[in-house]
Amino acid sequence: MGSIGLVCGLALLTVLGRGLGVDGYKPLFLLHGLNDNEGEWKDYARWVQARHPGTQMHPIPLFDDDKSLVAAWVQAKTIGEYIRNVTKLHPSNFTQGYHLVCHSQGGILCRSVIESMNDHNVSTFISLAGPQMGEYGEYGPLQELYPDVVVPNLWRVLYTWTVQDILSVADYWHDTSPEAHDAFLKFNRYLPVMNGQAPGPGPHDLIRFKTNFMRVKRAVFFGSDGDTEIMPWQSSVFGSVRSNLTHDAECIKAQAPVRCVLPREEHVLWVNDTIGLRQMHQEGRAVFITPSNITHMQWTHDENVFVQHVLPELT
């Protein structure tokens, strides 16, 4: 079966037998994180149906486990096609849009799906501990791949077109140091494009990506100081390591001190509003929620966390 046929087949299995929720709840698309799969959402299936019975749920069955390391833009394009195919099969089920709920790496992948998908109909985008400003620090997956390269030198390996084309975590590696800055803008084909700092492959991508992102009715970004996987954890709400502290031993550790982090309000993405995030926040359409002491995996596996924080957004 060809790739489009496979995607349509999976979509059909997901949709058949399910109409709109009995109370008109919007359908959910859910994307897993790095080294995980659609099974990450099995708890959500129970929790959502118990409270919003009849809700259509579509855990995205793509780029599971080791395949989640495939280049970010490849994943984003394929995921966008999957969503498009599902919605075309039963368009009447999606007339009011759909929610996009994404965890960890899935959080930043979903943002790139939204920005690059001209025909998306996302009502609410929920990023659960997604590295929206990338990763920088003693990040486990990269330490396993490059055990002999110290953190401040990883950019020399990762900011090359060869690695950018094959490795998702390289695509959102965010070394803000002065010595890495030019290479970040020139060779990183993903994060600076997503953030409106560098042009995309198309002549009008900066405008197109911003326009597409701003069509989301509501964007909710969750993060927590209990997270030891996202570095710094504030990346989940658009914070990043300060450019003069990338060699500081404390600043490359999990849960780095606050002094290490440049808050979103000081980043060019916010100051110049390169993707429309600041305007959406001013309009009450983009919110940043940072409850304390929630670990990385609790976002998808702790029912209390779901009920208290995520459920209220699924209207």
GUPA-24043 format. One record per residue: x, y, z of N, C-alpha, C in turn; residue in three letters. Coordinates in steps of 0.05 Angstrom, whole numbers, plus 5000, padded with zeros to 4 digits. Example, Ala and Ser with C-alpha at 12.3 -4.5 7.8 and 13.67 -1.06 7.14 Angstrom:
<atoms>
526448865156524649105156526449345156Ala
525749555142527349795143525850015157Ser
</atoms>
This chain:
<atoms>
501749765000500050005000501850255000Met
501150454983502750694982502350855007Gly
504051065011503951215036501351365039Ser
500151475018497651615020495451415026Ile
495551175013493550965019493650875048Gly
496050845058496450755086495250965105Leu
495951225099494851435117491851435116Val
490651415092487751425090486551185104Cys
487850945101486850715115486850745145Gly
488950845155489150895184487051095193Leu
486651305177484751505184481951385184Ala
481351205164478651085163478150915187Leu
480150755195479750595219479250765244Leu
480451005245480151175268477351295268Thr
476251365244473751525244471251345243Val
471351115230468950955226467550905252Leu
464950925252463350865276463251085296Gly
464451315290464351535309463151785296Arg
461051885308459952135298460952355316Gly
459752585314460452805331459752735360Leu
461252855379460652805407457852885413Gly
456652735433453852785439453353065448Val
455253195459454953475468456453665450Asp
457153575426458453745406461353805412Gly
462753625426465553665432467253645406Tyr
469153815403470753815379472653575379Lys
473253465355475053235353477853315363Pro
479353115371482153155380484053005362Leu
486153135354488553005343490653025364Phe
492052795369494052785390496752685379Leu
498852825385501552745375503352685399Leu
504652455397506452365418509152505417His
510852445436513452565438515752395427Gly
518152475432520552335422520752055435Leu
521451865418521751585427519251475440Asn
516951565430514451465440512651405416Asp
510151345421508351265399505451335407Asn
503551275389500751355395499651235420Glu
500851015430500050895455500351075479Gly
501851295475502151485497499551605505Glu
497551595488494951725493492751535503Trp
493551285510491451095519490051185544Lys
491451325562490151425586488251655579Asp
489051825560487352045551484751935540Tyr
484851715525482451595513480351535535Ala
481251425557479351375579478451625592Arg
480251805598479552045613477652225597Trp
478252255571476552435555473752315551Val
473652055545471051935541469351925566Gln
470651915589469151915614467852185619Ala
469052395609468052665615466752805591Arg
467752735567466552845542465852605524His
463752455531463152205516462552265487Pro
463552085470463052115441465052285427Gly
467052395441469052565428470752395409Thr
470952485385472752345365475652395374Gln
477152185375480052205383481752075362Met
483752215353485552115332488452135341His
489351935357492251925362493751885336Pro
495652045330496952035304498951805303Ile
498451605285500151355285502551375267Pro
504051585270506351635253508851685269Leu
511151615258513751675269513951575298Phe
513351325301513451205327516251135335Asp
516851145361519251045373521751155359Asp
523450985349525951075336525451255312Asp
523151225299522551385276521951675283Lys
521551725309521051995318523552175315Ser
525852055308528252205304528552305275Leu
526652225258526752325230526552635230Val
527852755210527953045208525253175213Ala
525253405227522753525236520953615214Ala
522053735192520253815171519053585156Trp
520453365154519253125142516953035158Val
517253025185515052945202512753145200Gln
513253405200511153605200509453575174Ala
510853545151509353515126507553275126Lys
508653045136507052795135504752815155Thr
505252925178503052955198500853145187Ile
501653355174499753535162497953385141Gly
499253215125497753065105495852865119Glu
496752755141495052565156492452715166Tyr
492852945178490553095188488753175165Ile
489953255143488353335120486653105110Arg
487852865108486452635098484152545117Asn
484652555143482552485162480152675159Val
480752925158478553125157477053105131Thr
478353025109476953005083475152765082Lys
475752555098474152315097471252365108Leu
471052525129468552595141468452885147His
468353055127468553345131466353455150Pro
464053335151461953445168462653425197Ser
464453245204465253215232467253435241Asn
468253585222470353775228469554065221Phe
467054115217466154375208466754595229Thr
466854515255467554705276470454705284Gln
472054555268474854535274475554305291Gly
478054295301478954085318481154185336Tyr
481554045358483754115376486253945370His
488554065374491053935369492553925395Leu
492853685407494153645433496753495429Val
498953615437501553505430503453515453Cys
504953295457506753275480509653275472His
511353405487514253395485515053485456Ser
516753325443517553395415515053445398Gln
512953295404510453335389509453625391Gly
510053765413509154035417510254225396Gly
512854195391514054375371513454285343Ile
513254015339512453915312509654015305Leu
507854015324505154115318505154405311Cys
506854565324506954845316507954875288Arg
509854715279510754735251508654625232Ser
507054435241504754345224502854575220Val
502154715242500354945240501455165222Ile
503955235226505055455211505255395182Glu
505755145174506255075146503754975132Ser
501454945146499054825135497055045130Met
496855125105495055345097492155295102Asn
491355035102488554965104487854845132Asp
489454885152488854765178486354905189His
484954755207482654865220482854815250Asn
485154875261485654835290484055035306Val
482554935324481055105343482855175366Ser
483754975381485555015404488054845400Thr
490354965402492954825401493954805430Phe
494354565440495354525467498154385465Ile
500154525475502854425476503454345505Ser
503954095509504553985535507553945537Leu
508954125551511854095555513254065528Ala
512454235509513754225483516154425482Gly
518354345471520754525470520454745449Pro
518754935455518055135435520455305427Gln
522355335445524855485439527155295437Met
526555035432528654845428529754735454Gly
531954585451533354465474536254565474Glu
537254605498540054665502540854575530Tyr
542754385531543754295557544554005555Gly
544853875577545653595578543253415571Glu
542553425546540053295536540653005529Tyr
539252825542539852535541540052425513Gly
538052465495538252345468540752425453Pro
541652685455543952765441546552665454Leu
546552645480548852535494549252245487Gln
547152105481547351825472548451815444Glu
547651995427548551995399551452095397Leu
552152295413554752425411556052435439Tyr
556852205450557752205478560452345482Pro
561952385461564552505464564652805457Asp
562252915452562153205445560953355468Val
562353555479561353705501559153895491Val
557353965509554954125502555554375486Val
557554545495558054785480559054745451Pro
559954495445560954445418559054285401Asn
556754215411554854055396553854195371Leu
553754465372552754605349554554565324Trp
557054505328558854465306558154205291Arg
556954025305555953775292553153805282Val
551453925298548553925292547854145271Leu
549254365270548654575251550154525225Tyr
549654295213550654225187548254125171Thr
548254175145545954095129545553795129Trp
547753645131547453355131545853255155Thr
546553355179545253265203542453395205Val
542153645196539453765196537453615180Gln
538353475159536553335142535753065152Asp
536952975174536352695183535552675212Ile
535852885228535552855257533853075269Leu
531552995280529653195291530853355313Ser
532253225332533253375355535353575347Val
536753535325538553735314537053975304Ala
534653935294533054145282532154345303Asp
531854265328531054455348533054485371Tyr
535554415364537754485383538254785381Trp
538254915405538255205405540555315421His
542855325408545255445421545255745415Asp
544855905435544556195432547156345434Thr
549356205437551956335441552756495417Ser
554356715420555156875398556656715376Pro
558256525385559856375365558056185348Glu
555756105359553955925344551756075329Ala
551456325334549056475324548856465294His
551056535280550956545251550356265239Asp
551556065250551055795241548155705246Ala
547055795269544255735275542355845254Phe
542856095246541156225227541556115198Leu
544056045192544755955165544155655160Lys
544755495180544655205175542255065188Phe
541155185210538855055222536455125205Asn
535354915192533154955173530354945186Arg
530254925212527654885225526955095245Tyr
528355105268527555285290527555575283Leu
529755685271529655975264527556045243Pro
526955855226524755895206522055905221Val
521655705239519255695254518855955271Met
521056065281520856295298520956565283Asn
520956555257520956795241523556945241Gly
525756805247528356925247529956885222Gln
529056695205530556635180528456555160Ala
528956615134527056545113526756245109Pro
524356155102523955875095524655825067Gly
524055575057524755505030523055655009Pro
520655745017518955894998519456195001Gly
518856344980519456634981517756795001Pro
515456685009513656835026513056675052His
514856495059514256325082514056475109Asp
515656685112515556835137512756945142Leu
511557065121508857175123506856945125Ile
507156735109505256515109505256375136Arg
507556325148507656185173506356345195Phe
506856605196505556775216502556785212Lys
501656815188498856825182497456565191Thr
498656335184497456075191497356045221Asn
499456115235499456085264497356255277Phe
496956495267495056685279492156605273Met
491756415255489056315250488056125272Arg
489856035289489055865311487356035330Val
485055935339483356085356484556125384Lys
485955915394487055925420489555745421Arg
491755845433494155685436494855685466Ala
495255445476495855415505498455265508Val
500355385522503055275525503455205554Phe
503754955560504154855588507154785592Phe
508154855615510854775623510954775653Gly
513054645664513254625693516154605702Ser
516754715726519454705737520154425746Asp
518154235746518753965753519753795730Gly
519953915706520853775682523853765680Asp
524953525677527853495674528653415645Thr
526653405627527153315600527453555581Glu
525953765585526154005569528154195582Ile
530154275566532354435576532754695560Met
532354915573531254955600528254895599Pro
527154835622524254765622522555005612Trp
523655245615522155485606521855495575Gln
523355325561522955315532520055245525Ser
518755105543515955035538514155285536Ser
515055505548513555755546515355975534Val
517055885515518656065498520956205513Phe
522056075534524556175545526956035533Gly
529256145535531756025524534156095542Ser
536255945539538756005554539956265544Val
540656435563541956695556544556645540Arg
544956815521547156775502549956785516Ser
550156935538552756955552553156735573Asn
551256545575551456345596551356065585Leu
551756025559551555765547553855575555Thr
556055695566558355535576558255495606His
556255615619556055605648555155325656Asp
556655195674556054915681553254875693Ala
552355075708549655055719547455085698Glu
548055235678545955305658545455085637Cys
547154875637546654655619545554415633Ile
544954445659543754235674540654245672Lys
539454015678536454015680535654205702Ala
533454335698532454525718534554735725Gln
535654865705537755065709536555305724Ala
538255445739537355675754535955885736Pro
534256035748532756245733534656445720Val
536956495733538756695722539756615694Arg
539556355688540556265662538756315639Cys
536256385645534156385624533356655615Val
533356695589532256935576529256895573Leu
527557055586524657025584523657095556Pro
521456995549520357035522520057335516Arg
519457495536518957785531521457925521Glu
523757805525526257935516527357815490Glu
525957615479526957485455525857635431His
527357625409526457765384523757655375Val
523257405379520657295371518357445383Leu
518657545408516657695422516857995417Trp
519258095418519758385414518758465387Val
519458315366518658385339516158245330Asn
515058075348512657925343512757775316Asp
514857625313515357505287513457285279Thr
512057155298510056955291507257035300Ile
506957275311504357365321503657275349Gly
505557155363504957055390504257275409Leu
505757505408505157725427502357835422Arg
501657875397498957975391496857785400Gln
497257525396495257335405495057335435Met
497257375449497157395478495657645487His
496157865474494758105481491758085476Gln
490957925457488157875450486957655468Glu
488557535485487557325502487357055488Gly
488757025465488556775450491056605453Arg
493056695466495456535472496056565502Ala
496256335516496656345544498956155551Val
500256215574502556065583502055975611Phe
501955715616501155615642503455445653Ile
504355515677506755385688506355295717Thr
504655095722504354985749506954855758Pro
507354845784509854745795509754435799Ser
512154325797512654045805511153835789Asn
510853885763509753685745511953575728Ile
512353315729514453195713513653175684Thr
515653115668515153105639512952915631His
512952675642510952485633508252505648Met
508152665669505552695682503552835664Gln
504452985645502553125627500852935612Trp
501752695607500152505592499352255608Thr
500352235633499751995648498752035676His
498152285683497152345710494252465706Asp
492352325716489552405712488952675726Glu
490052715749489652965763490653205747Asn
493053165735494153385718492353435695Val
491353225682489553245660486953405668Phe
485753315690483253435698483553725705Val
485753785720486054065730486954255708Gln
488654165690489854355671488954325642His
488754085632488254035604485254035598Val
483753895613480853865608479354125604Leu
479954335620478554585616478954715588Pro
481054625574481654745548480154585526Glu
479054365532477754195511474754255509Leu
474154495502471354575500470354585471Thr
</atoms>
